[in-house]
């Protein structure tokens, strides 16, 4: 840290993204990327806009917003776009949380605390219940603005739209942000509630289910008034926030619904098969509705299993903490990858136990 860094940021603890290894080839199950490439329509769309890269993109992104609105059955003034869902969440913290403060789960997406600290936003966290589910009553009884992933990360456990509606009704004067990065893999979503509640923002991404993690495209759906608030932040920071290529890629990915649905089904089917195989092998697995699993072996060190898996060429992700330190978050890859993973983690846990690396 240099002497030139503003004193305001010297105590900031930055978000740590998932490892992108360079030392060797791994079975990479640590960053919740899709195991499938983007739709073939994406490559065609990106190639088609190369000749226009000398021109700025449309700052309104009207074509993409209109396509998203049609897909979700809302109006285009209820949609705006960002460079991944993280950019939109950043704007939401600044736009809606600065005055009221923030409330979110104690075990959740690690960026929420970073944004709160970055913008000096007071926040409170509520502990998950014993089964890692969220108690909606916690958020009904706080005056702070709320942000919750649904399904939650890194647990994969879903809150559900009925519980979200309870939170929305409890205090119509504060904004509730539902981070639906993984909702395409779940049994439902909160987008329909945006037509009913003016204090709801639903944030989505193209990174997971539409295979565009490297493209950096996200969006949110909310009342026109809240979208104008978010766009005020967008136009005050980076109005050309999506490149022409990214906007074209996102729109093309959205258009190929058959490819999207096929890949989501494959991932969900593989998730359930892997979940059952792990439980049969003696592992505890949360009831994840995301494109990842949250796994531990009771009585065995999660850190030691993670290290042993890495030695075997398998990358997963672990989050330190009294409740999460022995769990591993495991991205759902292709069926063959997950068969290998189940075999490797069972063997790794046995090796760790035999060498005495117990909890």
C-alpha contacts under 8 A as a table, 3 or more apart, distances in Angstrom:
res1	aa1	res2	aa2	distance
1	X	5	X	7.14
1	X	10	X	7.73
2	X	5	X	5.77
5	X	9	X	7.02
5	X	10	X	6.85
6	X	9	X	5.73
6	X	10	X	6.79
7	X	10	X	5.27
8	X	11	X	7.41
9	X	12	X	5.16
9	X	118	X	7.33
12	X	114	X	7.56
12	X	117	X	6.84
12	X	118	X	6.83
13	X	114	X	6.77
14	X	114	X	6.27
15	X	110	X	6.65
15	X	111	X	5.76
15	X	114	X	6.30
18	X	30	X	6.41
18	X	31	X	5.38
18	X	317	X	7.38
19	X	30	X	7.32
19	X	31	X	7.45
21	X	24	X	7.01
21	X	25	X	7.86
21	X	26	X	7.97
22	X	25	X	7.67
25	X	313	X	7.29
26	X	313	X	4.80
26	X	314	X	5.49
26	X	315	X	6.51
27	X	313	X	6.12
27	X	314	X	4.71
27	X	315	X	6.15
27	X	337	X	7.34
28	X	31	X	7.67
28	X	314	X	6.20
28	X	315	X	5.05
28	X	316	X	7.06
29	X	32	X	6.76
29	X	314	X	7.19
29	X	315	X	5.45
29	X	316	X	5.08
29	X	317	X	7.75
29	X	330	X	5.48
29	X	331	X	4.53
29	X	332	X	6.90
29	X	333	X	6.88
30	X	315	X	5.61
30	X	316	X	4.14
30	X	317	X	4.92
30	X	329	X	7.04
30	X	330	X	6.04
30	X	331	X	5.90
31	X	316	X	7.90
31	X	317	X	7.57
31	X	331	X	6.71
32	X	208	X	6.91
32	X	291	X	6.69
32	X	292	X	6.55
32	X	330	X	7.74
32	X	331	X	4.85
32	X	332	X	7.38
33	X	207	X	7.05
33	X	208	X	5.69
33	X	211	X	7.13
33	X	213	X	6.51
33	X	331	X	7.32
34	X	37	X	7.43
34	X	207	X	7.78
34	X	208	X	5.54
34	X	209	X	6.60
34	X	210	X	7.70
34	X	211	X	5.32
34	X	333	X	7.11
35	X	211	X	7.89
35	X	332	X	7.85
35	X	333	X	5.20
35	X	334	X	6.05
36	X	211	X	6.52
36	X	263	X	7.32
37	X	211	X	5.92
38	X	41	X	8.00
38	X	42	X	6.34
38	X	43	X	7.94
38	X	210	X	6.53
38	X	211	X	4.94
38	X	212	X	6.46
38	X	253	X	7.06
39	X	42	X	5.47
39	X	43	X	7.57
39	X	210	X	7.88
39	X	211	X	7.95
39	X	252	X	7.81
39	X	253	X	5.98
39	X	256	X	6.84
39	X	259	X	6.44
39	X	260	X	7.74
40	X	43	X	5.63
40	X	44	X	6.81
41	X	44	X	5.22
41	X	45	X	6.17
41	X	252	X	5.64
41	X	253	X	6.76
41	X	256	X	7.10
42	X	45	X	5.11
42	X	46	X	6.12
42	X	248	X	7.49
42	X	249	X	4.87
42	X	250	X	7.53
42	X	252	X	5.18
42	X	253	X	5.85
43	X	46	X	5.22
43	X	47	X	6.12
43	X	249	X	7.39
44	X	47	X	5.23
44	X	48	X	6.15
45	X	48	X	5.07
45	X	49	X	6.64
45	X	245	X	7.81
45	X	248	X	5.70
45	X	249	X	6.06
45	X	252	X	6.34
46	X	49	X	5.52
46	X	50	X	6.72
46	X	245	X	5.18
46	X	246	X	7.68
46	X	248	X	6.00
46	X	249	X	5.86
47	X	50	X	5.54
48	X	51	X	7.12
49	X	52	X	5.46
49	X	53	X	6.86
49	X	244	X	6.86
49	X	245	X	6.45
49	X	248	X	7.43
50	X	53	X	5.44
50	X	245	X	7.43
51	X	54	X	7.48
52	X	55	X	5.61
53	X	56	X	7.14
53	X	244	X	6.92
56	X	240	X	7.24
56	X	243	X	7.95
56	X	244	X	7.46
57	X	61	X	7.51
57	X	240	X	6.48
57	X	242	X	7.67
57	X	243	X	6.47
57	X	244	X	5.30
58	X	61	X	5.20
58	X	62	X	7.35
58	X	240	X	7.50
59	X	239	X	5.65
59	X	240	X	5.39
61	X	64	X	5.61
61	X	65	X	6.06
61	X	81	X	7.65
61	X	247	X	7.59
62	X	65	X	5.04
62	X	66	X	5.84
62	X	76	X	7.79
63	X	66	X	5.22
63	X	67	X	6.23
63	X	251	X	7.97
64	X	67	X	5.08
64	X	68	X	6.17
64	X	247	X	6.68
64	X	248	X	7.89
64	X	250	X	7.49
64	X	251	X	5.57
65	X	68	X	5.08
65	X	69	X	6.03
65	X	76	X	5.66
65	X	79	X	5.91
65	X	80	X	6.38
65	X	81	X	7.22
66	X	69	X	5.00
66	X	70	X	6.14
66	X	75	X	7.57
66	X	76	X	5.09
67	X	70	X	5.19
67	X	71	X	6.17
67	X	251	X	6.96
67	X	254	X	7.66
68	X	71	X	5.05
68	X	72	X	6.21
68	X	76	X	7.60
68	X	79	X	7.39
68	X	254	X	7.61
69	X	72	X	5.30
69	X	73	X	5.76
69	X	74	X	4.85
69	X	75	X	5.32
69	X	76	X	5.08
69	X	78	X	7.43
69	X	79	X	6.65
70	X	73	X	5.10
70	X	74	X	6.39
70	X	75	X	7.33
70	X	76	X	7.90
71	X	74	X	7.97
72	X	191	X	7.50
74	X	78	X	6.65
74	X	195	X	7.73
75	X	78	X	5.52
75	X	79	X	7.46
76	X	79	X	5.47
77	X	80	X	7.74
77	X	223	X	7.88
77	X	224	X	5.33
77	X	227	X	7.15
78	X	221	X	5.39
78	X	222	X	5.16
78	X	223	X	5.35
78	X	224	X	4.85
78	X	227	X	6.10
79	X	219	X	6.90
79	X	220	X	5.69
79	X	221	X	4.76
79	X	222	X	6.66
79	X	224	X	7.86
79	X	227	X	6.57
80	X	219	X	5.58
80	X	220	X	5.73
80	X	221	X	7.01
80	X	227	X	6.54
80	X	230	X	7.99
80	X	231	X	7.25
81	X	88	X	7.52
81	X	217	X	7.32
81	X	218	X	5.70
81	X	219	X	4.07
81	X	220	X	6.51
81	X	242	X	7.93
82	X	85	X	6.34
82	X	86	X	7.93
82	X	87	X	5.68
82	X	88	X	5.61
82	X	216	X	7.99
82	X	217	X	5.98
82	X	218	X	4.98
82	X	219	X	5.57
82	X	241	X	6.43
82	X	242	X	6.65
83	X	86	X	7.31
83	X	87	X	5.67
83	X	88	X	7.65
83	X	216	X	4.89
83	X	217	X	4.75
83	X	218	X	5.81
83	X	241	X	6.11
83	X	242	X	5.79
84	X	87	X	5.89
84	X	88	X	7.30
84	X	205	X	5.93
84	X	206	X	7.30
84	X	207	X	7.26
84	X	216	X	4.42
84	X	217	X	4.16
84	X	218	X	4.00
84	X	219	X	7.32
85	X	88	X	5.22
85	X	89	X	6.19
85	X	181	X	7.47
85	X	203	X	6.37
85	X	204	X	5.95
85	X	205	X	5.22
85	X	217	X	7.02
85	X	218	X	4.44
85	X	219	X	6.22
85	X	220	X	7.85
86	X	89	X	5.03
86	X	90	X	6.10
86	X	218	X	7.84
87	X	90	X	5.08
87	X	91	X	6.44
87	X	218	X	7.99
88	X	91	X	5.09
88	X	92	X	6.23
88	X	203	X	7.33
88	X	218	X	7.47
88	X	219	X	7.04
88	X	220	X	7.24
88	X	230	X	7.83
89	X	92	X	4.93
89	X	93	X	6.28
89	X	203	X	7.43
90	X	93	X	5.30
90	X	94	X	6.54
90	X	115	X	6.70
91	X	94	X	5.18
91	X	95	X	5.89
91	X	230	X	6.27
91	X	233	X	6.16
91	X	234	X	7.37
92	X	95	X	5.01
92	X	96	X	5.64
92	X	97	X	7.10
92	X	177	X	7.79
92	X	230	X	6.73
93	X	96	X	5.68
93	X	97	X	4.90
93	X	98	X	6.70
93	X	115	X	6.92
93	X	116	X	7.27
94	X	97	X	5.97
94	X	98	X	5.68
94	X	119	X	7.09
95	X	98	X	6.79
95	X	229	X	6.92
95	X	230	X	6.71
95	X	233	X	7.24
96	X	99	X	7.08
96	X	100	X	7.33
96	X	145	X	7.05
96	X	174	X	7.92
96	X	175	X	6.50
97	X	100	X	5.32
97	X	101	X	4.91
97	X	102	X	5.64
97	X	121	X	6.82
97	X	144	X	7.67
97	X	145	X	5.82
98	X	101	X	5.74
98	X	119	X	7.42
98	X	120	X	7.72
98	X	121	X	5.41
98	X	122	X	7.96
99	X	121	X	7.84
100	X	143	X	7.25
100	X	144	X	5.14
100	X	145	X	5.98
100	X	174	X	7.68
101	X	121	X	5.56
101	X	122	X	4.93
101	X	123	X	5.41
101	X	144	X	5.10
101	X	145	X	6.05
102	X	116	X	7.47
102	X	121	X	6.97
102	X	122	X	6.39
102	X	123	X	4.47
102	X	124	X	6.45
102	X	144	X	5.21
102	X	145	X	4.95
102	X	146	X	5.71
102	X	147	X	7.25
103	X	123	X	5.56
103	X	124	X	4.99
103	X	125	X	5.66
103	X	126	X	7.55
103	X	139	X	7.41
103	X	142	X	7.80
103	X	144	X	5.85
103	X	145	X	6.10
103	X	146	X	4.84
103	X	147	X	6.41
104	X	108	X	7.65
104	X	112	X	7.85
104	X	123	X	7.89
104	X	124	X	6.77
104	X	125	X	5.07
104	X	126	X	6.41
104	X	146	X	6.08
104	X	147	X	5.45
104	X	148	X	5.89
105	X	108	X	5.74
105	X	125	X	5.03
105	X	126	X	4.80
105	X	127	X	5.91
105	X	128	X	6.49
105	X	134	X	7.40
105	X	148	X	7.11
106	X	125	X	4.94
106	X	126	X	5.41
106	X	127	X	5.08
106	X	128	X	6.74
107	X	127	X	7.14
107	X	128	X	6.84
107	X	153	X	7.69
107	X	154	X	7.56
108	X	148	X	7.95
108	X	149	X	7.42
108	X	152	X	6.29
108	X	153	X	5.12
108	X	154	X	6.17
108	X	155	X	7.84
109	X	112	X	6.27
109	X	149	X	7.47
109	X	152	X	7.65
109	X	153	X	5.49
109	X	154	X	6.86
110	X	113	X	6.13
110	X	114	X	7.03
111	X	114	X	4.95
111	X	115	X	6.21
112	X	115	X	5.33
112	X	116	X	6.25
113	X	116	X	5.03
113	X	117	X	6.12
114	X	117	X	5.18
114	X	118	X	5.92
115	X	118	X	4.88
115	X	119	X	6.09
115	X	121	X	7.95
116	X	119	X	5.47
116	X	120	X	5.80
116	X	121	X	4.66
116	X	122	X	6.72
116	X	123	X	6.89
117	X	120	X	4.94
117	X	121	X	6.21
117	X	122	X	7.91
118	X	121	X	7.74
123	X	144	X	7.85
126	X	138	X	6.72
127	X	134	X	7.86
128	X	131	X	7.63
128	X	132	X	5.06
128	X	133	X	5.63
128	X	134	X	5.22
128	X	135	X	6.99
129	X	132	X	5.09
129	X	133	X	5.38
129	X	134	X	6.26
129	X	135	X	6.85
130	X	133	X	7.33
131	X	286	X	7.78
132	X	155	X	6.89
132	X	157	X	6.97
132	X	286	X	7.89
133	X	157	X	6.10
133	X	158	X	7.29
133	X	159	X	6.96
134	X	159	X	6.28
135	X	138	X	5.87
135	X	139	X	7.76
136	X	139	X	5.45
136	X	140	X	6.37
136	X	163	X	5.91
136	X	164	X	7.30
136	X	166	X	7.28
136	X	167	X	6.46
137	X	140	X	4.93
137	X	141	X	6.31
137	X	167	X	7.65
138	X	141	X	5.59
138	X	142	X	6.89
139	X	142	X	5.44
139	X	146	X	7.15
139	X	167	X	6.02
140	X	166	X	7.10
140	X	167	X	4.98
140	X	168	X	7.94
140	X	170	X	5.19
140	X	171	X	7.28
141	X	170	X	7.59
143	X	171	X	7.33
143	X	174	X	7.36
144	X	174	X	7.03
145	X	174	X	5.38
145	X	175	X	5.28
145	X	176	X	5.93
146	X	174	X	7.96
146	X	175	X	6.57
146	X	176	X	4.71
146	X	177	X	6.01
147	X	176	X	5.95
147	X	177	X	4.61
147	X	178	X	5.84
147	X	179	X	7.10
148	X	152	X	7.06
148	X	177	X	6.49
148	X	178	X	5.16
148	X	179	X	5.95
149	X	152	X	4.50
149	X	153	X	6.62
149	X	178	X	5.62
149	X	179	X	4.24
149	X	180	X	5.91
149	X	181	X	7.43
150	X	157	X	7.52
150	X	158	X	5.32
150	X	159	X	5.90
150	X	160	X	7.09
150	X	178	X	6.46
150	X	179	X	6.02
150	X	180	X	5.39
150	X	181	X	7.76
150	X	182	X	7.21
150	X	183	X	6.64
150	X	189	X	7.97
151	X	155	X	7.95
151	X	156	X	5.20
151	X	157	X	5.26
151	X	158	X	4.08
151	X	159	X	6.52
151	X	180	X	6.83
151	X	181	X	7.98
151	X	182	X	6.16
151	X	183	X	6.37
151	X	186	X	7.26
151	X	288	X	7.76
151	X	289	X	6.41
151	X	290	X	6.33
152	X	155	X	5.81
152	X	156	X	5.06
152	X	157	X	5.46
152	X	158	X	6.11
152	X	159	X	7.67
153	X	156	X	5.47
153	X	157	X	7.71
154	X	294	X	6.85
154	X	329	X	6.46
155	X	286	X	6.60
155	X	288	X	6.54
155	X	293	X	7.26
155	X	294	X	5.53
155	X	329	X	7.73
156	X	286	X	7.21
156	X	287	X	6.96
156	X	288	X	4.02
156	X	289	X	5.44
156	X	290	X	5.15
156	X	292	X	6.92
156	X	293	X	6.79
156	X	294	X	7.13
157	X	286	X	7.05
157	X	287	X	6.02
157	X	288	X	5.02
157	X	289	X	6.21
157	X	290	X	7.82
158	X	186	X	7.70
158	X	288	X	7.44
158	X	289	X	6.54
159	X	163	X	6.41
159	X	164	X	7.26
160	X	163	X	5.70
160	X	164	X	6.40
160	X	188	X	7.15
160	X	189	X	7.15
160	X	190	X	7.74
161	X	164	X	4.87
161	X	165	X	6.02
161	X	188	X	7.51
161	X	189	X	6.42
161	X	190	X	5.43
161	X	193	X	7.91
162	X	165	X	5.13
162	X	166	X	6.53
163	X	166	X	5.11
163	X	167	X	6.56
164	X	167	X	5.12
164	X	168	X	6.25
164	X	190	X	7.81
165	X	168	X	4.97
165	X	169	X	6.13
165	X	193	X	7.62
166	X	169	X	5.25
166	X	170	X	6.22
167	X	170	X	5.21
167	X	171	X	7.22
167	X	176	X	7.87
168	X	171	X	6.14
168	X	172	X	6.13
168	X	176	X	6.69
168	X	197	X	7.29
168	X	199	X	7.08
168	X	200	X	7.23
169	X	172	X	5.87
171	X	174	X	6.08
172	X	175	X	7.56
172	X	198	X	7.88
172	X	199	X	6.23
173	X	199	X	7.19
174	X	199	X	6.38
175	X	199	X	4.66
175	X	200	X	5.89
175	X	201	X	7.38
176	X	199	X	6.15
176	X	200	X	5.04
176	X	201	X	6.29
177	X	200	X	5.99
177	X	201	X	4.74
177	X	202	X	5.96
177	X	203	X	7.26
178	X	190	X	7.73
178	X	200	X	7.54
178	X	201	X	6.22
178	X	202	X	4.93
178	X	203	X	6.23
179	X	202	X	6.10
179	X	203	X	4.90
179	X	204	X	6.67
180	X	183	X	4.92
180	X	189	X	7.57
180	X	202	X	6.64
180	X	203	X	5.60
180	X	204	X	5.21
180	X	205	X	7.69
181	X	184	X	7.89
181	X	203	X	7.09
181	X	204	X	5.16
181	X	205	X	5.48
181	X	208	X	7.27
182	X	185	X	5.87
182	X	186	X	7.06
182	X	208	X	7.06
182	X	209	X	7.65
182	X	289	X	7.84
182	X	290	X	5.21
182	X	291	X	6.81
183	X	186	X	5.01
183	X	187	X	7.80
183	X	188	X	6.94
183	X	189	X	6.02
183	X	289	X	7.93
183	X	290	X	7.00
184	X	188	X	7.94
184	X	189	X	7.97
184	X	209	X	6.48
184	X	264	X	7.29
184	X	290	X	7.97
185	X	209	X	7.58
185	X	264	X	6.40
185	X	267	X	7.92
185	X	268	X	6.38
185	X	289	X	5.98
185	X	290	X	5.25
185	X	291	X	6.34
186	X	189	X	7.51
186	X	289	X	4.76
186	X	290	X	6.17
187	X	289	X	7.33
189	X	192	X	7.68
190	X	193	X	5.47
190	X	194	X	7.31
190	X	202	X	6.92
191	X	194	X	5.55
191	X	195	X	7.91
191	X	202	X	6.38
191	X	221	X	7.08
192	X	195	X	5.94
192	X	196	X	7.49
193	X	196	X	5.13
193	X	197	X	6.06
193	X	200	X	7.58
194	X	197	X	5.39
194	X	198	X	6.77
194	X	200	X	5.92
194	X	201	X	7.11
194	X	202	X	7.54
194	X	221	X	6.95
194	X	222	X	5.41
194	X	223	X	6.39
195	X	198	X	7.59
195	X	222	X	7.84
195	X	223	X	7.13
197	X	200	X	5.88
197	X	223	X	7.69
198	X	222	X	7.19
198	X	223	X	5.38
198	X	225	X	7.96
198	X	226	X	7.64
199	X	222	X	7.87
199	X	223	X	7.60
199	X	226	X	7.69
200	X	222	X	6.00
200	X	223	X	7.49
201	X	220	X	6.64
201	X	221	X	5.88
201	X	222	X	4.75
201	X	223	X	7.76
201	X	226	X	7.66
202	X	220	X	5.41
202	X	221	X	5.21
202	X	222	X	6.44
203	X	218	X	7.64
203	X	219	X	6.01
203	X	220	X	4.24
203	X	221	X	6.56
204	X	218	X	5.73
204	X	219	X	5.33
204	X	220	X	5.75
205	X	208	X	6.99
205	X	217	X	6.25
205	X	218	X	4.08
205	X	219	X	6.20
206	X	209	X	6.45
206	X	210	X	5.11
206	X	211	X	6.66
206	X	212	X	5.46
206	X	213	X	6.87
206	X	216	X	7.48
206	X	217	X	5.58
206	X	218	X	5.71
206	X	250	X	7.00
207	X	210	X	6.10
207	X	211	X	5.46
207	X	212	X	4.38
207	X	213	X	3.74
207	X	214	X	7.29
207	X	215	X	7.47
207	X	216	X	6.82
207	X	217	X	6.95
207	X	218	X	7.69
208	X	211	X	5.46
208	X	212	X	6.85
208	X	213	X	6.49
208	X	291	X	7.86
209	X	260	X	6.89
209	X	263	X	7.52
209	X	264	X	6.24
210	X	253	X	6.34
210	X	254	X	7.75
210	X	260	X	6.10
212	X	215	X	4.88
212	X	216	X	6.64
212	X	217	X	7.19
212	X	250	X	7.71
213	X	216	X	5.80
213	X	217	X	7.78
215	X	246	X	5.66
215	X	249	X	7.53
216	X	246	X	7.03
217	X	242	X	7.27
217	X	246	X	6.59
217	X	247	X	7.42
217	X	250	X	6.59
221	X	227	X	7.57
222	X	225	X	7.97
222	X	226	X	6.07
222	X	227	X	6.07
223	X	226	X	5.37
223	X	227	X	6.27
224	X	227	X	5.01
224	X	228	X	6.18
225	X	228	X	5.17
225	X	229	X	6.43
226	X	229	X	4.92
226	X	230	X	6.26
227	X	230	X	5.06
227	X	231	X	6.02
228	X	231	X	4.99
228	X	232	X	6.12
229	X	232	X	5.15
229	X	233	X	6.91
230	X	233	X	5.30
230	X	234	X	6.35
231	X	234	X	4.62
231	X	235	X	5.89
232	X	235	X	5.38
232	X	236	X	6.06
233	X	236	X	4.99
233	X	237	X	6.23
234	X	237	X	5.35
234	X	238	X	5.60
234	X	239	X	5.60
234	X	241	X	7.84
235	X	238	X	5.68
235	X	239	X	4.43
236	X	239	X	7.18
238	X	241	X	5.25
240	X	243	X	6.91
242	X	245	X	7.95
242	X	246	X	5.89
242	X	247	X	6.05
243	X	246	X	5.14
243	X	247	X	6.23
244	X	247	X	5.27
244	X	248	X	6.09
245	X	248	X	5.12
245	X	249	X	5.96
246	X	249	X	5.00
246	X	250	X	6.07
247	X	250	X	5.19
247	X	251	X	6.22
248	X	251	X	5.25
248	X	252	X	6.12
249	X	252	X	5.16
249	X	253	X	6.07
250	X	253	X	5.10
250	X	254	X	6.16
251	X	254	X	5.08
251	X	255	X	6.26
252	X	255	X	5.06
252	X	256	X	6.60
253	X	256	X	5.55
253	X	257	X	7.63
253	X	260	X	7.73
254	X	257	X	6.30
256	X	259	X	5.64
256	X	260	X	6.51
257	X	260	X	4.96
257	X	261	X	6.04
258	X	261	X	5.23
258	X	262	X	6.11
259	X	262	X	5.23
259	X	263	X	6.28
260	X	263	X	5.38
260	X	264	X	6.19
261	X	264	X	5.15
261	X	265	X	6.11
262	X	265	X	5.24
262	X	266	X	6.30
263	X	266	X	5.05
263	X	267	X	6.22
264	X	267	X	5.17
264	X	268	X	6.13
265	X	268	X	5.13
265	X	269	X	5.95
266	X	269	X	5.21
266	X	270	X	6.05
266	X	334	X	7.91
267	X	270	X	5.13
267	X	271	X	5.98
267	X	291	X	6.66
267	X	332	X	6.47
267	X	333	X	7.13
267	X	334	X	7.21
268	X	271	X	4.95
268	X	272	X	6.33
268	X	291	X	7.05
269	X	272	X	5.35
269	X	273	X	6.32
270	X	273	X	5.10
270	X	274	X	5.97
270	X	332	X	7.08
270	X	333	X	7.86
270	X	334	X	7.23
270	X	335	X	5.72
270	X	338	X	7.59
271	X	274	X	5.18
271	X	275	X	5.97
271	X	291	X	7.10
271	X	292	X	7.27
271	X	293	X	7.43
271	X	332	X	6.00
272	X	275	X	4.98
272	X	276	X	6.24
273	X	276	X	5.30
273	X	277	X	6.23
274	X	277	X	5.00
274	X	278	X	6.07
274	X	338	X	6.53
274	X	339	X	7.45
274	X	342	X	7.25
275	X	278	X	5.28
275	X	279	X	6.26
275	X	285	X	6.63
275	X	293	X	7.38
276	X	279	X	5.16
276	X	280	X	6.09
277	X	280	X	5.08
277	X	281	X	6.23
277	X	342	X	7.12
278	X	281	X	4.95
278	X	282	X	6.51
278	X	283	X	5.38
278	X	284	X	7.55
278	X	285	X	7.36
278	X	342	X	6.42
279	X	282	X	5.13
279	X	283	X	4.86
279	X	284	X	6.07
279	X	285	X	6.71
280	X	283	X	7.28
281	X	346	X	6.93
282	X	297	X	7.04
283	X	295	X	6.65
283	X	296	X	5.75
283	X	297	X	4.85
283	X	298	X	7.18
284	X	295	X	5.68
284	X	296	X	5.32
284	X	297	X	6.14
284	X	298	X	7.23
285	X	288	X	7.94
285	X	293	X	6.81
285	X	294	X	5.63
285	X	295	X	4.62
285	X	296	X	6.74
286	X	293	X	6.97
286	X	294	X	5.71
286	X	295	X	6.92
288	X	291	X	7.97
288	X	292	X	7.04
288	X	293	X	5.91
288	X	294	X	7.26
289	X	292	X	7.97
290	X	293	X	7.49
291	X	331	X	6.12
291	X	332	X	5.51
292	X	329	X	6.57
292	X	330	X	5.23
292	X	331	X	4.14
292	X	332	X	5.08
293	X	328	X	7.93
293	X	329	X	5.63
293	X	330	X	5.07
293	X	331	X	6.46
293	X	332	X	7.16
294	X	327	X	6.17
294	X	328	X	5.60
294	X	329	X	4.58
294	X	330	X	6.35
295	X	327	X	5.12
295	X	328	X	5.11
295	X	329	X	6.40
295	X	330	X	7.46
296	X	302	X	6.66
296	X	326	X	5.90
296	X	327	X	4.52
296	X	328	X	6.22
297	X	300	X	5.64
297	X	301	X	7.84
297	X	302	X	7.48
297	X	326	X	7.67
297	X	327	X	7.86
297	X	349	X	7.30
299	X	358	X	5.75
299	X	359	X	5.28
300	X	304	X	7.90
300	X	305	X	7.77
300	X	326	X	7.57
300	X	349	X	7.07
300	X	352	X	7.25
300	X	353	X	6.30
300	X	357	X	6.59
300	X	358	X	4.32
300	X	359	X	5.16
301	X	304	X	5.20
301	X	305	X	6.35
301	X	326	X	5.73
301	X	352	X	7.75
301	X	357	X	6.03
301	X	358	X	5.11
301	X	359	X	4.85
302	X	305	X	5.05
302	X	306	X	6.04
302	X	318	X	7.55
302	X	325	X	6.40
302	X	326	X	3.79
302	X	327	X	5.81
302	X	328	X	6.69
303	X	306	X	5.08
303	X	307	X	6.20
303	X	318	X	7.29
303	X	325	X	7.25
303	X	326	X	6.53
304	X	307	X	5.10
304	X	308	X	6.15
304	X	352	X	6.47
304	X	357	X	6.56
305	X	308	X	5.03
305	X	309	X	6.04
305	X	345	X	7.38
305	X	348	X	5.93
305	X	349	X	5.78
305	X	352	X	6.44
306	X	309	X	5.14
306	X	310	X	6.24
306	X	315	X	7.59
306	X	316	X	6.71
306	X	317	X	7.58
306	X	318	X	7.35
306	X	328	X	7.36
307	X	310	X	5.10
307	X	311	X	6.32
308	X	311	X	5.05
308	X	312	X	6.39
308	X	348	X	5.82
308	X	352	X	7.54
309	X	312	X	4.98
309	X	313	X	6.33
309	X	314	X	5.08
309	X	315	X	6.65
309	X	316	X	7.87
309	X	344	X	6.96
309	X	345	X	6.69
309	X	348	X	6.26
310	X	313	X	4.94
310	X	314	X	4.91
310	X	315	X	5.46
310	X	316	X	7.93
311	X	314	X	7.38
312	X	344	X	7.66
314	X	341	X	7.49
316	X	328	X	6.50
316	X	329	X	6.17
316	X	330	X	5.39
316	X	331	X	7.44
317	X	328	X	5.66
317	X	329	X	5.16
317	X	330	X	6.67
318	X	324	X	7.72
318	X	325	X	6.60
318	X	326	X	7.57
318	X	327	X	6.39
318	X	328	X	4.85
318	X	329	X	6.13
319	X	324	X	5.95
319	X	325	X	5.57
319	X	327	X	7.51
319	X	328	X	7.55
320	X	324	X	6.09
320	X	325	X	4.39
321	X	324	X	5.12
321	X	325	X	4.92
322	X	325	X	6.01
323	X	326	X	7.58
324	X	327	X	5.27
325	X	328	X	7.96
332	X	338	X	6.90
333	X	337	X	5.77
333	X	338	X	6.09
334	X	337	X	5.22
334	X	338	X	6.38
335	X	338	X	5.25
335	X	339	X	6.34
336	X	339	X	5.18
336	X	340	X	6.41
337	X	340	X	5.21
337	X	341	X	6.17
338	X	341	X	4.72
338	X	342	X	6.12
339	X	342	X	5.36
339	X	343	X	6.47
340	X	343	X	5.23
340	X	344	X	6.10
341	X	344	X	4.99
341	X	345	X	5.99
342	X	345	X	5.40
342	X	346	X	6.13
343	X	346	X	5.37
343	X	347	X	6.25
344	X	347	X	5.16
344	X	348	X	5.89
345	X	348	X	4.81
345	X	349	X	5.92
346	X	349	X	5.30
346	X	350	X	6.30
347	X	350	X	5.12
347	X	351	X	6.21
348	X	351	X	5.07
348	X	352	X	6.15
349	X	352	X	5.09
349	X	353	X	6.07
350	X	353	X	5.14
350	X	354	X	6.11
351	X	354	X	5.16
351	X	355	X	6.26
352	X	355	X	5.23
352	X	356	X	6.37
352	X	357	X	5.42
352	X	358	X	7.43
353	X	356	X	5.18
353	X	357	X	5.76
353	X	358	X	6.13
354	X	357	X	7.73
